[in-house]
Amino acid sequence: MIEHNMILSASGWRKVFAQSRNEQDNTSEIGAENTMLAVIAADVFADYVREKTDEETPVIVCGTDTRPTGAAIASAVLRTLLAKKIIVRYVGIAAAPEIMAYARKFDAFIYISASHNPIGHNGIKFGLNDGGVLDADECAPLIETFKRKCNLPNATHDAETLLSSCPQHDVDWVYKESDGCKKEALSAYNSFIREVIAGTSSAHEQELLFEKMRPSKNGNASKQLGIVCDMNGSARTCSIDKDFFAAQNINFYAMHDEPGQIAHEIIPEGKNLDWCAHELERLQKAGHADAVLGYMPDCDGDRGNIVYWDEKQKRANVLGAQEVFALSVLAELSYANMLHAGNPSYKGAVVVNGPTSMRIDEIAASFGAHVVRTEVGEANVVNASKAARAQGYTVRICGEGSNGGNITYPSAVRDPMSTIFAIIKLLKIDGLYKSWCEKLHWQYKDDFTLTDILDSLPRWTTTGVAEPEAMLHITTSAHAALKQKFQAIFEKAWRAKRNELEKKYGIVSYEAVLTNGTTQTRGATDFSKSGSGGLKLIFFDNSKTPCAFMWMRGSKTEPVFRIVCDVRGKDKHAHEEEKALLDWGRKMINQADA
């Protein structure tokens, strides 16, 4: 028997892999028990892929982010796959969107990463060749098999036997071929991201779009564009970013750009973006007027939140995750309208998770687009997008506004390149921002900047998921039972506070909404039916218009229970309302947990 102590979900199987069990330890040592866990995980997935593909020798692509423990986990995974007669293509350090683009040519992938978690964590993501991770339904039987194998009396012996049965010459060959696989992966990613950004597989049409966005090498200095990237030692240090921007005549300023040069906390939220903001300000002061945008990816490089140069305030500002996603949705809906202009059968849609701000609903409504909501989880929004497309909708963009970053079709994973180029489209392609201004009856000017675009976004105030106030550490493991208790507490508190809520905030009614996987249930009367999924209380004003929400769910990749509030407005009153609702929700959850 092996104690796995892993958080197991479709988003990844994660734990503290550092041998010391200290989540901030940057050791490369994982110890014997963690090695055995990696073996069992790879063993389970190898059997799954062989059964799924009906191939005797399927091909699995493997790679890691830049965490110190990645190489040791990869060694165990590679040896296990080879022992089971799987063909392995090892790309070494690769960004998540890169390995997933490359794996489209093969049968499956294993990606070793813990995304935004602290440096001592690591984990494993599994996927086939559709460009994304396995969804919850696909992952569930793997999780059960993994647990069962860990609980076998001879689990350690069986794993050690499997690991030692791998021929050394096979391992040597895989590592020898790694450089070639990496070059192929970069090429595949470069080609694929061009298709994603342009929305077409035609190389000619792609080039026409990039030519519109590409600053002239010898043009006016004020028309040049520079991007700052705080790579923070992430997997993007070994990806296409530098060369891709250079190909578009966009100046690229990288910092912390050595693999593993993790200079600060990994999650691209809040103060961690200050490093990028300070570099943007430094460049501006040094005369680099082109440096107007910046991004910071997490360790696996599949999300990158944004900083920008505010020419009115003469400083760099950090954008919240919800604003980053709102910008991307605005860009891609306006671009989709341009691509489908004159097509009477075009029906636009956006797919988002439960805690995504309702500013998205306002943006979508302006473009006549439908909004679909799911439970938190990348696989959920991707699968719901597939279902919407089957119903005749064009889903150009989906994603999780609560986390920032966007998934732009045909990609099935977040990608900071998609985010950056969504913003560049708004700035450089004639007509996109203008069409938005016309819909809003907003004053348009030819020399608009990103600050002007941001000023035009719907005004909402939303809790950041990485804020300390958004995270609770509860003792109740049965979240359905917790929400049942919460419902009784909330309904009693609602009756007591209703007049106060109406007087202070204009809230007169509410609706309970549940999200489980790709299913959303409106008007729910039993909060417990959300189970481990999302529970949201939408609050309405006296015109029956949504004016705020309170959302909650236990994380499936971290030991926290999250609460997020979203309030119409961005003034002092809206901030006070958001904090008041958040404080009220926290107190009720803690009371239910007591």
C-alpha positions in Angstrom: 0.0 0.0 0.0 1.2 3.5 -0.9 -0.3 6.7 0.7 -0.9 9.0 -2.3 -2.0 12.2 -0.5 -2.8 13.6 -3.9 -5.6 16.0 -5.0 -7.0 14.1 -8.0 -9.0 16.0 -10.6 -9.3 16.5 -14.3 -7.2 19.6 -13.9 -4.3 17.5 -12.7 -3.1 15.1 -10.0 -1.2 17.2 -7.6 0.7 17.1 -4.3 3.9 18.4 -2.7 6.4 16.3 -4.5 9.4 17.8 -2.7 10.9 15.1 -0.5 10.8 17.4 2.5 7.0 17.8 2.0 7.6 21.6 2.3 5.6 23.3 -0.4 8.2 26.1 -0.7 11.2 23.7 -1.0 13.0 24.0 -4.3 14.7 20.7 -4.0 14.9 18.3 -7.0 14.6 15.2 -4.7 11.2 13.5 -4.6 12.0 10.4 -2.6 11.0 6.7 -3.1 7.3 7.0 -2.3 6.7 9.9 -4.7 8.6 8.0 -7.4 6.3 5.0 -6.9 3.3 7.3 -7.2 4.6 8.6 -10.6 5.1 5.0 -11.7 1.5 4.0 -10.8 0.0 7.1 -12.5 1.9 6.4 -15.7 1.0 2.7 -15.6 -2.7 3.5 -15.2 -2.6 6.0 -18.1 -0.7 3.7 -20.4 -3.3 1.0 -20.0 -6.0 3.7 -20.7 -4.4 4.9 -23.9 -3.8 1.5 -25.2 -7.5 0.6 -24.6 -8.7 3.9 -26.0 -6.7 3.9 -29.2 -6.7 0.1 -29.7 -3.0 0.5 -30.6 -0.5 -2.1 -29.6 2.3 0.5 -29.4 0.6 4.0 -29.0 2.7 7.1 -29.0 2.6 9.3 -25.9 4.3 12.8 -25.7 5.8 13.7 -22.4 7.1 17.0 -21.0 7.6 19.1 -17.9 7.4 22.6 -16.7 10.5 24.1 -14.9 9.8 22.9 -11.4 12.9 21.3 -9.8 11.1 18.0 -9.2 10.0 17.7 -12.8 13.1 15.8 -14.1 12.8 13.1 -11.4 9.1 12.6 -12.0 9.7 12.5 -15.8 12.3 9.8 -15.3 9.9 7.6 -13.5 7.1 8.2 -16.0 9.3 7.6 -19.1 10.7 4.4 -17.7 7.2 3.1 -16.8 5.9 3.9 -20.3 8.9 2.2 -22.0 8.5 -0.8 -19.7 4.9 -1.1 -21.0 6.1 -0.9 -24.6 4.8 2.6 -25.3 6.5 4.8 -27.8 7.6 7.9 -26.0 8.4 11.3 -27.5 10.0 13.4 -24.7 10.1 17.2 -25.3 11.8 18.1 -22.0 10.6 21.5 -20.8 7.6 22.8 -22.7 4.7 25.1 -22.2 1.4 23.4 -21.7 -0.1 24.8 -25.0 3.0 23.7 -26.8 2.9 20.1 -25.7 -0.8 19.9 -26.4 -0.4 21.3 -29.9 2.3 18.8 -30.6 0.4 15.9 -29.1 -2.4 16.4 -31.7 -0.2 14.5 -34.1 0.1 11.4 -31.8 -2.1 9.5 -29.4 -1.8 11.2 -26.0 0.3 13.2 -23.7 1.5 13.3 -20.1 2.5 16.7 -18.8 4.3 17.1 -15.5 3.3 20.3 -13.8 1.4 21.8 -10.9 0.4 25.0 -12.9 0.3 27.9 -10.5 0.9 26.1 -7.2 4.0 26.8 -5.1 7.4 25.5 -6.2 7.4 22.4 -4.0 4.2 21.1 -5.6 4.1 19.1 -8.8 1.6 16.9 -10.6 0.5 15.2 -13.7 -1.9 16.2 -16.4 -3.3 13.6 -18.9 -4.8 14.2 -22.3 -5.4 12.5 -25.7 -4.8 14.2 -29.0 -7.7 16.7 -29.0 -5.5 19.5 -27.6 -6.8 19.5 -24.0 -6.8 17.5 -20.8 -9.1 14.6 -20.1 -12.5 15.8 -18.8 -13.9 14.8 -15.4 -15.9 11.8 -16.8 -12.8 10.5 -18.7 -10.6 11.0 -15.7 -12.9 9.4 -13.1 -12.1 5.8 -13.9 -8.4 6.5 -14.0 -8.6 8.1 -10.6 -10.4 5.0 -9.2 -7.9 2.6 -10.8 -5.0 4.7 -9.4 -6.4 4.7 -5.9 -7.0 0.9 -6.1 -3.4 0.2 -7.3 -2.0 2.4 -4.5 -4.0 0.4 -1.9 -2.8 -3.0 -3.1 -0.7 -4.8 -0.4 2.2 -5.2 -2.9 1.8 -1.7 -4.5 5.4 -0.7 -3.8 6.9 -4.0 -4.9 4.8 -4.0 -8.1 5.8 -0.4 -9.0 9.5 -1.1 -8.3 9.3 -4.3 -10.5 7.7 -2.4 -13.4 10.3 0.5 -13.1 13.3 -1.8 -13.1 12.0 -3.8 -16.1 12.7 -0.9 -18.4 15.7 -1.5 -20.7 18.4 1.2 -20.2 19.1 1.5 -23.9 15.4 2.5 -24.5 15.7 5.3 -21.9 19.0 6.4 -23.5 17.3 6.5 -26.9 14.4 8.6 -25.7 16.7 11.2 -24.1 18.9 11.2 -27.2 15.9 12.0 -29.4 14.5 14.6 -27.1 16.1 17.6 -28.8 14.5 16.6 -32.1 11.1 16.1 -30.5 11.4 19.6 -28.9 12.1 21.2 -32.3 9.1 19.4 -33.7 7.0 20.6 -30.8 8.0 24.2 -31.3 7.2 24.0 -35.0 3.8 22.5 -34.4 3.0 25.1 -31.8 4.1 28.0 -34.0 1.8 26.8 -36.8 -1.1 26.0 -34.5 -1.1 29.4 -32.6 -1.2 31.2 -36.0 -4.3 29.3 -36.8 -5.8 30.1 -33.4 -5.1 33.8 -33.6 -6.3 34.2 -37.1 -9.3 31.8 -36.9 -8.4 30.1 -40.2 -6.2 27.3 -41.3 -5.4 29.1 -44.5 -1.7 30.3 -44.4 -2.5 33.0 -46.8 -5.4 34.4 -44.8 -3.3 34.1 -41.6 -0.6 36.2 -43.2 -3.1 38.9 -44.2 -4.3 39.2 -40.6 -0.8 39.3 -39.2 0.2 42.0 -41.8 -2.6 44.2 -40.4 -1.3 43.7 -36.9 2.4 44.0 -37.7 4.1 47.3 -37.0 6.4 48.6 -39.8 10.1 48.1 -39.0 10.8 51.6 -40.3 7.6 53.2 -39.3 6.8 56.0 -36.9 8.3 55.3 -33.4 4.9 56.0 -31.9 3.4 53.2 -33.9 5.9 50.6 -32.7 4.8 47.9 -30.2 6.8 46.3 -27.4 5.8 43.5 -25.1 7.4 42.9 -21.6 7.3 39.3 -20.3 8.2 38.4 -16.7 8.7 34.7 -17.6 9.6 34.0 -13.9 11.6 31.0 -15.0 8.5 29.3 -16.4 8.2 26.8 -19.2 7.7 29.7 -21.6 11.4 30.4 -21.3 11.8 27.4 -23.6 8.9 28.1 -25.9 8.1 30.2 -29.0 7.5 33.6 -27.4 10.6 35.6 -28.3 10.8 34.3 -31.9 7.1 34.6 -32.5 7.0 38.3 -31.5 10.1 39.0 -33.5 8.5 37.6 -36.6 5.6 40.1 -36.1 8.1 43.1 -35.8 7.0 43.4 -32.1 9.8 44.2 -29.7 10.1 41.7 -26.9 11.6 42.5 -23.4 12.0 39.4 -21.3 12.9 39.2 -17.6 13.7 36.1 -15.5 14.0 34.3 -18.8 16.3 31.4 -17.7 14.5 28.1 -17.2 13.9 27.6 -13.5 14.8 31.2 -12.6 11.7 31.4 -10.4 12.2 34.8 -8.8 8.9 35.1 -6.9 5.6 33.3 -6.3 4.2 31.5 -9.3 0.6 32.4 -9.5 0.1 35.3 -12.0 -2.1 37.4 -9.7 -1.9 40.5 -7.6 1.5 41.6 -6.3 3.3 39.0 -8.4 2.5 41.1 -11.5 4.3 44.1 -9.9 7.6 42.8 -11.2 6.4 43.1 -14.8 4.7 46.5 -14.0 8.0 47.9 -12.6 9.9 46.7 -15.7 7.3 48.4 -18.0 7.8 51.6 -16.0 11.6 51.3 -16.2 11.5 50.9 -19.9 9.2 53.8 -20.4 11.6 56.0 -18.3 14.5 54.8 -20.4 12.8 56.0 -23.6 11.2 52.8 -24.8 7.8 54.3 -25.6 6.9 51.1 -27.5 6.7 49.1 -24.2 3.0 49.3 -23.5 1.9 45.8 -22.7 3.3 43.1 -20.4 2.4 39.6 -19.2 3.4 37.1 -16.6 2.7 33.3 -17.2 2.4 30.7 -14.5 4.9 27.8 -14.4 3.3 25.7 -17.2 2.7 28.8 -19.3 -0.9 28.3 -20.1 -2.2 31.5 -18.6 -0.7 35.0 -18.5 -2.3 37.9 -16.8 -1.6 41.4 -18.1 -0.1 44.8 -17.1 -0.3 47.8 -19.4 1.1 51.4 -19.7 -1.6 53.9 -18.7 -0.6 57.0 -20.8 -3.0 59.2 -18.8 -1.6 58.3 -15.4 1.9 57.8 -16.7 2.3 54.5 -14.9 2.0 50.8 -15.4 -1.2 49.2 -14.1 -2.0 45.6 -13.3 -5.2 44.3 -14.8 -7.4 42.0 -12.8 -8.0 38.5 -14.2 -11.7 39.4 -14.9 -10.7 42.5 -16.9 -8.1 40.5 -18.9 -10.8 38.0 -19.9 -13.3 40.7 -20.6 -10.9 42.3 -23.0 -10.3 39.0 -24.7 -14.0 38.4 -25.1 -14.6 41.8 -26.5 -11.8 41.3 -29.0 -12.8 37.9 -30.1 -16.6 38.6 -30.4 -15.9 41.7 -32.5 -13.4 39.7 -34.6 -15.9 36.9 -35.0 -18.5 39.4 -36.1 -16.1 40.7 -38.7 -15.2 37.2 -39.9 -18.9 36.2 -40.2 -20.2 39.6 -41.5 -23.2 39.0 -43.8 -23.7 35.4 -42.7 -27.4 35.2 -41.6 -26.8 31.8 -39.9 -24.1 33.0 -37.6 -24.9 32.6 -33.9 -22.2 33.7 -31.5 -21.7 32.3 -28.0 -19.3 32.5 -25.1 -18.7 29.8 -22.6 -17.5 30.7 -19.1 -17.3 29.3 -15.6 -19.6 30.2 -12.7 -17.5 32.8 -11.0 -16.8 34.8 -14.2 -18.1 38.3 -13.8 -21.4 39.3 -15.2 -19.6 42.0 -17.2 -19.2 39.2 -19.8 -23.0 39.0 -20.1 -23.1 42.7 -21.0 -20.4 42.4 -23.6 -22.0 39.3 -25.1 -25.4 41.0 -25.2 -24.0 43.9 -27.2 -22.9 41.5 -29.9 -26.0 39.4 -29.7 -24.0 36.4 -28.3 -25.4 33.7 -26.0 -23.6 33.0 -22.7 -23.2 29.4 -21.4 -21.9 28.8 -17.9 -20.3 25.7 -16.4 -18.6 24.6 -13.2 -15.0 25.7 -12.7 -12.5 23.7 -14.7 -10.9 24.1 -18.1 -12.3 20.8 -19.4 -15.8 21.9 -18.4 -15.8 25.1 -20.5 -14.1 23.3 -23.4 -16.7 20.5 -23.4 -19.6 22.9 -23.1 -18.1 24.8 -26.1 -18.2 21.6 -28.1 -21.8 21.0 -27.1 -22.7 24.6 -28.1 -21.0 24.2 -31.5 -23.1 21.0 -32.0 -26.2 23.2 -31.5 -25.1 25.6 -34.3 -23.3 28.2 -32.2 -20.0 29.7 -33.2 -17.9 29.7 -30.0 -14.8 31.7 -30.9 -13.8 32.0 -27.2 -14.3 30.3 -23.9 -12.6 30.4 -20.6 -12.5 31.1 -16.9 -12.7 34.8 -16.2 -12.0 34.2 -12.6 -8.5 32.9 -13.4 -7.7 35.1 -16.4 -6.5 33.9 -19.7 -8.7 32.6 -22.5 -9.2 29.6 -24.7 -9.6 30.6 -28.3 -10.9 28.1 -30.8 -9.5 25.7 -32.1 -7.3 25.6 -29.1 -8.5 23.6 -26.0 -6.2 25.2 -23.5 -5.5 28.7 -22.2 -2.6 30.5 -23.8 -1.1 33.9 -23.1 -0.3 34.2 -26.8 -4.0 34.1 -27.5 -4.6 36.7 -24.9 -1.9 39.1 -26.0 -2.9 38.9 -29.6 -6.6 39.4 -28.8 -5.6 42.8 -27.3 -3.4 43.5 -30.3 -6.3 42.8 -32.6 -8.3 45.5 -30.8 -5.5 48.0 -31.0 -4.4 47.3 -34.6 -7.3 46.0 -36.7 -9.5 48.8 -38.1 -13.1 48.6 -37.1 -13.0 46.3 -34.1 -13.0 48.8 -31.3 -15.0 51.2 -33.4 -17.8 48.7 -33.8 -17.9 48.2 -30.0 -18.1 52.0 -29.5 -21.0 52.2 -31.9 -22.9 49.5 -30.0 -22.3 51.4 -26.7 -22.9 54.8 -28.2 -19.4 55.5 -26.8 -17.3 58.3 -28.2 -14.7 56.9 -30.6 -11.4 58.6 -31.5 -8.9 57.5 -34.1 -5.9 57.7 -31.8 -7.4 55.4 -29.1 -5.2 53.5 -26.7 -5.7 50.4 -24.5 -6.6 52.8 -21.6 -9.5 54.1 -23.8 -10.7 50.5 -24.5 -10.5 49.6 -20.8 -12.6 52.7 -19.9 -15.3 51.4 -22.2 -15.7 48.0 -20.5 -18.8 47.4 -18.4 -18.1 48.4 -14.8 -18.1 45.6 -12.3 -16.2 45.0 -9.1 -15.2 41.3 -8.5 -13.3 39.4 -5.8 -10.0 38.1 -7.1 -9.7 34.3 -6.5 -6.2 34.7 -5.1 -7.2 37.3 -2.6 -6.9 36.0 1.0 -10.5 36.9 1.7 -11.6 34.7 -1.2 -10.2 31.5 0.4 -11.5 29.7 3.5 -10.0 26.6 5.1 -12.9 24.5 6.2 -13.1 21.2 8.0 -16.2 19.8 6.3 -15.2 17.4 3.6 -18.8 16.7 2.4 -19.6 19.9 0.6 -23.2 18.9 -0.2 -23.8 18.7 3.5 -22.0 22.0 4.1 -24.2 23.8 1.5 -27.3 22.3 3.0 -26.4 23.9 6.3 -25.5 27.1 4.5 -28.9 27.2 2.8 -30.7 27.2 6.1 -28.4 29.9 7.5 -28.7 32.0 4.4 -32.5 31.8 4.1 -32.8 32.9 7.7 -30.3 35.7 7.2 -32.0 36.8 4.0 -35.3 37.3 5.8 -33.6 39.4 8.4 -31.4 41.4 6.0 -33.7 41.9 3.0 -34.8 45.4 3.9 -31.2 46.4 4.7 -30.0 45.0 1.4 -32.6 46.8 -0.6 -32.0 50.1 1.1 -28.1 49.9 0.9 -27.6 48.1 -2.4 -30.9 47.9 -4.3 -31.1 44.1 -3.9 -34.7 42.9 -3.7 -34.6 39.2 -4.8 -32.2 36.3 -5.5 -31.9 33.1 -7.5 -29.8 30.0 -6.7 -27.8 28.6 -9.6 -25.9 25.3 -9.5 -23.1 24.2 -11.8 -22.0 20.6 -12.0 -19.6 19.9 -14.8 -21.1 21.3 -18.0 -24.6 21.5 -16.5 -26.1 24.6 -15.1 -29.3 24.5 -13.0 -31.2 27.8 -12.6 -33.8 28.5 -9.9 -32.5 25.7 -7.6 -34.4 25.1 -4.4 -31.9 22.6 -2.8 -28.3 24.1 -2.5 -26.9 20.7 -1.6 -27.5 19.4 -5.1 -24.5 21.4 -6.3 -22.5 18.7 -4.4 -18.8 19.5 -5.0 -19.7 21.8 -7.8 -20.4 25.5 -7.8 -23.2 27.3 -5.9 -24.1 30.9 -6.9 -26.7 33.3 -5.6 -27.6 35.9 -8.2 -29.1 39.1 -6.7 -31.6 41.2 -8.6 -32.7 44.8 -8.4 -36.3 46.0 -8.6 -36.2 46.0 -12.4 -35.3 42.2 -12.2 -31.8 43.0 -13.5 -28.9 41.0 -12.1 -26.8 43.4 -10.0 -24.6 41.1 -8.0 -23.7 37.5 -7.2 -22.1 35.4 -4.4 -20.4 32.2 -5.7 -18.7 29.4 -3.7 -17.0 26.1 -4.4 -14.3 23.9 -2.9 -11.2 23.8 -5.0 -10.3 20.4 -6.6 -6.6 21.3 -7.0 -5.9 23.1 -3.7 -7.1 22.5 -0.1 -9.3 25.7 0.0 -12.9 26.6 -0.3 -13.4 29.7 -2.4 -16.0 32.5 -2.3 -16.3 35.2 -4.9 -18.6 38.2 -5.1 -19.4 40.3 -8.2 -21.1 43.7 -8.0 -22.2 46.1 -10.7 -20.1 49.3 -10.6 -16.5 50.3 -9.9 -17.0 53.2 -7.6 -16.4 53.4 -3.8 -20.0 52.2 -3.2 -19.5 49.1 -5.4 -16.3 48.2 -3.6 -18.0 48.6 -0.2 -20.9 46.3 -1.4 -18.5 43.7 -2.7 -16.6 43.6 0.6 -19.9 43.5 2.6 -21.3 40.6 0.6 -18.0 38.8 0.8 -17.8 39.2 4.6 -21.5 38.1 4.9 -20.8 35.0 2.8 -17.7 34.1 4.7 -19.5 34.3 8.0 -22.3 32.1 6.8 -19.9 29.5 5.4 -17.9 29.4 8.6 -21.1 29.1 10.6 -22.2 26.1 8.4 -18.7 24.6 8.8 -18.8 24.9 12.7 
